[in-house]
Amino acid sequence: MNQNALYDTFACTYSPPNGLDPIELCEEYEQFVTYRADNPNAGRYKTANELDIPKVRARSWIDGGKPDVVRGAEIGENHGWFRTTVNTHIVCTRLVAGIFAAGSINQNWTPRWSATDDVDIKSHLQTISTGVDRITRANPQQGDELEPASYPRVLGRVLVARGAPREHVSNYELSSYLLSDPEAGCAFVETYIAARGVIPDGRKHIQILEQQRSEEFHNDLHTLIVQHVNGDVSLGKHGVRIPPETVEQTAWLDELTQ
């Protein structure tokens, strides 16, 4: 995953007023910060003229304002959520897998995960320094959920930029970086199977049945799983089946069946 591309994709989750391009707005603000450092006494008129921006925008920024996309990007940067080569990258990938398997990101960009599936979301959120809140749902038949205690909407945007589906998206697609980044791909597969894999009573195989997902999604999931297990994996119309031989030959899968 390219870090600059991730940053730009994150920026594009914002919709600045007046139809401004969010990436261009970030660049414009960066130019303002540089100009302001060299010209700390410049007023809004001179600043606006030098940078070719509206005077009202120059005044807002001189007074300490900044675009929402810049604030969000700074939060992401400070927490390391745009990093693509360290542990935070792997943890964020596990959170993306958790959204696919047992969670959602709503229209307000807030991510939530099931608190009852076999995915350690609480630990992952603590690792990336958001903390965690447990949400009790109104319907007792629906299990509790977990969400970030701080900056939930920024993290939600980051996860969408990393390939997580947003609520009401019908066409689920796996990000291509999962196939080209072995460590991230393995983290995704481990998390996804832990949450969605079903082990029939008295059996040693693992099933993933999802009739709501597209054939393309199942094909990509099958391809990804094959890269990270030792043995065959069968692909069906509505999901994936990992046979006993493959489970036994793949240590982390064998642990799931114990």
HELIX and SHEET records of a PDB file:
HELIX    1   1 GLN A    3  ALA A   11  1                                   9    
HELIX    2   2 PRO A   17  GLY A   19  5                                   3    
HELIX    3   3 PRO A   22  ASP A   38  1                                  17    
HELIX    4   4 ARG A   44  LEU A   51  1                                   8    
HELIX    5   5 LYS A   55  ILE A   62  1                                   8    
HELIX    6   6 ASP A   68  HIS A   79  1                                  12    
HELIX    7   7 ASN A   87  ALA A  102  1                                  16    
HELIX    8   8 ILE A  121  THR A  127  1                                   7    
HELIX    9   9 PRO A  152  ALA A  161  1                                  10    
HELIX   10  10 TYR A  177  SER A  180  1                                   4    
HELIX   11  11 PRO A  182  ARG A  196  1                                  15    
HELIX   12  12 GLU A  215  GLN A  227  1                                  13    
HELIX   13  13 PRO A  244  GLN A  249  1                                   6    
HELIX   14  14 ALA A  251  LEU A  256  1                                   6    
SHEET    1   A 4 GLY A 103  ILE A 105  0                                        
SHEET    2   A 4 PRO A 111  SER A 114 -1                                        
SHEET    3   A 4 GLU A 145  PRO A 148 -1                                        
SHEET    4   A 4 VAL A 132  ILE A 135 -1                                        
SHEET    1   B 3 ILE A 206  LEU A 209  0                                        
SHEET    2   B 3 GLY A 239  ILE A 242 -1                                        
SHEET    3   B 3 SER A 234  GLY A 236 -1                                        
END                                                                             
